[in-house]
Amino acid sequence: MGDNVIPLADLRHAALLPTIPRDAPAPSGLLADRHGRPLRDLRISVTDRCNFRCTYCMPKEVFDRDYRFLPQPELLSFEEITRLARVFVAHGVRKLRLTGGEPLLRKNIEVLVQMLAGLRDAQGEPLDLTLTTNASLLARKAEALARAGLRRVTVSLDALDDAVFRRMNDVDFPVADVLAGIDAAVAAGLGPVKINMVVQRGTNDHEIVPMARHFRERHGGRVVLRFIEFMDVGTTNGWRMDEVLPSAEVVRRLDEAFGLQALEPSQPGETAARWAYRDGLGEVGVISSVTQPFCGDCNRARLSTEGRLFLCLFATQGHDLRALLRGGHDDQQLAAAIGHIWSGRDDRYSELRHAQSPEAAGTGRRIEMHYIGG
């Protein structure tokens, strides 16, 4: 490796071995953390690998040919993922999102989707099962995913202009193939398809209006475009505050171009503020983790591909659930450990960053986005 490459161990950190409390009550779906926030959303990373090298997530100078990704035996199996998901559902989780890395790189991902699609909440209702992808493989997999029981997809797309997009993904991947994947997802009924655009001032902010125009005219309400402020996730992406374009500016530009009106949140803990086009051609959203933190009602947990539970996107350490899975512990013990972890949760990094500074919010090496998804 080159001198500038951060060692593997420094990127993943040591994991905490979860405590299994004695005589813990059975999960009731009413679990809350120290701030009264329930557990409703579990994001499951199925691989730490990706075929893109986006500079804000997996820059080439770190994730190069010598970078050592996790070997297959260290990844959770589909059976282990499903078993953990079932325990989380007993604690109140209603939404499962498969992430990566790029989740469509995981072999036979449709099998896992089918397994998770069979889970039901306490009322016997199916879960909201979704997947986030760069869509490089979506055109060939959309129908199979839909047949397996996937309900929706979210596609990461940072520019419509091909030259800008190729430069940002840094592997010269054409935007036309991503657009074909989005079309295939819409045709397969995986919608409304959400498109996430990470906005960097001076890099792709000139693409805001063209992106909005394209998707509202081509797909209308079947595609929802969301603009995400450039965040300081991990420690390898060279984040700078002066590259953050506030969501308020995004809304201003879209309002000038098309006319917007505010919408109410569709559900508690929603990350995006929603805006409808005044002419009725769908809606857009903005995710403002930097300028308008939403830690106060965050109900999300993240499970890494090797079974570590992280309680915040900006976490510095995880809890090793794989050790419990492979150590012979039963579901009751798993539920007790997860309940103990969540009930002690006090994370609110974005609020601290907003009130003080990125430095004051925490100085530890944070986990990388490719490792636990967005």
N, C-alpha and C positions, 0 to 999 in steps of 0.2 A: 504494500500500500504506500501511497505517497505520504509526505509529512503532514499534509493538511487533513488527512482522513481521521475521523474520530473513531476510536476503537469500538468494536461491537459491544463490549461489556458496558461502556460508558453510555451508549445509546439506550440500552434496555434496563440497566440497573438491577440491583438485587431485589427480589420479591419478598413481601412479608408473608409469613405463614399464618393463615387465619386462625383465630381462636374459636373453639367450639364450646359455647357456654353449656353448662349443665342445666337440665330441666327447662330449656327454652320452650316457649309456647309454640304451638303449631302455627305456620304462616296463615294469616287471615286476609291478606291483601290490603291491610291498613298500615303497613310499615311506613315510618316517617323518620327523617334524619333530624339533626339538632335544630334545624331551622323550620321544621314542620313540613318539609318537602317530601311528597310520596315518591315511590319508585314505580314508574309507569313505562319507561322506554329503555330497552336494552339493545345496544349496538354491538354486533358480533363481528370481529375481524376474522376472516377465514384464511387469509394469507398475508404475509408481509412483503410479498413480491408485487411489482408493478412493471408494465412494459412502457410506461412514460417516465420521464425524468423532469417533471415540472419543477421549476426553480424554487417555488415557495413550499415544496413538499419533499421532494427527493432529488436534490441537486446532484448533478453528475460528479462533481468533484468529491463528494462523499460516497454516494451510492454508485461506485464504478464497478468495473469487472472483477475487482478483487474483494468487493464487499461480500461478506458471508451471511447469506440469509439463513433462516431457520431450517434445519434438516427436517424431513418429513416426520420422523418419529416424535419430534417435539411438538408438532401441531396437534391440537385437539382433533380427535376423530369426529365424524358426523354423529356417531352415537353419543359421544361425550358432550358435544355441543347441544344435542337435543335433550339430553338428561338435565344439563344445567338450565337450559331454557325452561324446561318444565318446572323446575324449582323456582326460578325467577317469576314465572307466571303465577305460581301459588302466592308469591309475595305482592302481587298486584300489577306486574308488567302486562301491558296490553299491546305493545308495539315491539316488533323485532325488526331490526335493520341489519342486513348483511353488508359488511364493508371489507376493506383491505387495508393496504395494497389495493390491487385490482381483483375483486372477488371472482370475476369470470375466468381468471387464470386457475382457480382451484378446480382440479379434475372432478368431473361428475357433480358439479355444484347443484344441478337439477335434483339430484337424489336428496341432498340436504334440504332443499326447498320443500320437497314433498314431505319429508319427515317433519319439518317445522310446521307446515301447513296443516298437519293433523292435530296440532295442539289446540286446546280450547280454554277460554278463561272461566272464571267461577260461575258465570251465567250460561256457560255452554256455547258461547259465541266464538267464531274463529278470530284469530289475532290479526292485527294490521301488519302484514308481512311484506317488507320492502327491501330494496337492494340499491346501493349506490355504486355507480360504475363510470368509467371513462368512455364507455360505449364502443371501444375499439372492436369488441367481439359481439356486440349486442345484435347486430343484424342477423347473425347466424344462430343466436341463442334465444331470441325474444319469445318465439312461439313455444319452445320447449319449457322455458321458465313459466310462462303463463299456464301451460297445461299442468305443470307440477304444483301450481297453487300460489305462485307469486302474485301479489295484488298490484304493486306499483314499482316503478323504478325512478331513481334520481340520477341524472346524468351530469357529470362535471364537464363544463365547456366554457372556456375563458375568452374565446374570440370567435367571430364569424369569418373574419378575414383570414384566408389560408396562411399567408406569410406570418401574421402575428401568432396564429395558433401553432404553427410548426415551431416557431421560435420559443414559445412558452412551454410546449411539451418536450422540447429539446431532443426529440428522436425523429424529427421530420415526418410526423404522422399527419396525413391530410385531413382537413376538417370535413371533407365530403363523406368520408367513411363514418365519422361520428354522426353526421346528419342522417345518413342512411340507417344507422342504428336507432336513432330517435324515431324516424318514420316507422321502422319495424315494431318498435315498442308501442307506438300509438295504434298501429294496425292490429297488434296482438291483444289490445285492451288493457295494457299495463299503464293505466292512467287514472287521473291526469298525470302525465309525465312531468316531473320537476327538473328544471335545468338550473344548476348552480354555477354562477360565474363569480370567481374571486377577482375583485377589482383592485388593481394596483395603479396608483396615480403615476402617470407618465409612461406606463407600459401598455395598458389595454383599456383605460377609461374612455378613450374615444370610440370604443366598441359598444358602449352602453345602449345608445339609441338604435344603432343598426341591429343589435341582437333583439331588442324589444320589437322592432318593426318586423323582423323576419318571422319570429315565432307567433306573434299575434295575428299576422296576416296569413301564415301558412296553416297554423293549427288552432288558432282561437283559444277557446277554453279547454282544449285537450292537452295543452302544454302550459305550465306555469313557470315563468322565469324568475329566479331569485338572485339578488346581488349580495355578495358576502364581503364585508370589510376584510382587508388583508390582516391576518392575525399573527400574533407571535407564538404560534404553536411550535413546540420543539425548540432546538437551538442551532439548527443547521441551515435555516432558510434566509439568513441575513436580514431579518425583519427590521424595518425602520418606520418610526411614526410618520415621517414625512411622505411615505408611500401609501399611507392610509387615506382613501377618499371617503369622507363621512357619508353615511347612508342618506343624510339630509340633502346632500348635494346630488346624489343619484336620483332621489325623488324629485328634486327641483328640475333636473334635466328632462326626466320623463314627463313631468307635468307640463312643461313648456312644449314638448313635442306632441303629446297625445291627449293630455288632460287626465287627471287622476282624482279619485275620491277614496277616502280611507274606509277600510272594512274592519269589522270586529274580529278578534281572534276566533278561529274555528274550534280550538280546544285549549284547555289549561296547559301551560308550559310550552306553548308554541314558540319556536325560535324566531320566526319571521314576522315582521309587521306587514300586513297585507294591504294592497291598494288595487282598486278596480279601475280599468279604463272607462272613462265616462261614456264612450260610444258602445260599451257592452262587449267588446272583443277580448274578454278574459281578464286576467289579473296578473300582478307582479308582486314580489315580496322583497324585503330588505332585511338582512341579518346583521345586526349592529353590535357585535360583541365588544368592540373597542370603544365606541362613542356612547352607546346606550346599553350597558350590560344588563343581562336578564338572568343573573344568578338566582334572584329571589324566588323564582318558581321553576328552577331547573329540576327535572325529574328523570334525568338520563344517567345510566351507567354504561360502561364500556368494557367488553371482554376481549382481551387480546387473543391472537391466533394460538398462543401457547397456554391460554387459560389463566391469565392474570386479570383480575378485576380492578379497573380504574374508575374512580369516582368523579373525575373532572377531565376535560379535554387538555387541561394544562397541568396534569398531575406529574409528580416527580417519582412516584413509586406505585406499585400495584400489589394486589393480594393474590397469592398463589392458590387458586382453586384447583388447578390440575393436580397439585400434590394431594389434595383431599380425594379427588376422583380416583387417582391411581393408588391411593393409600388404603383403599378398602372401606372408606366411610360410606354410610348409607345416606339416603335422601334426607332423612330427618336431620342428620348431622350437617349436611350441606346447607339445608335451609337455616339451621341455627347459626352457622358461620356467616352466611350472607346477611341475615338479619342483624347480627352483631356489627358487621362492617358498616352497613347502611345507617343503622341507628346512631353510629358515632360520626357520621359524615358532617364535616364543617366547611367544605370547599366553597369558595366564592372568589376565585382568582380575578375574574374580570372586574368585579366590583372594586376590589382592592387596587387593581391597576388603574381603573378610571379615577378613583379618589386620590391616588397618590402618584405612582409612576410604575412602569414595568419592573424597575429594579426593586422598589419597595414591596411589590406584590409577591415576590419570591425570587430567590437567587439560585435555587437548585437547578440541575440540568433536567429540563422537562422532557417527557416522553415524546417521540416523534409521531407526526400525524399518520404516516404510512403504516405505523405499527398498531394503531388502535382505530383508524378511520376518522372521519370528521365528526 
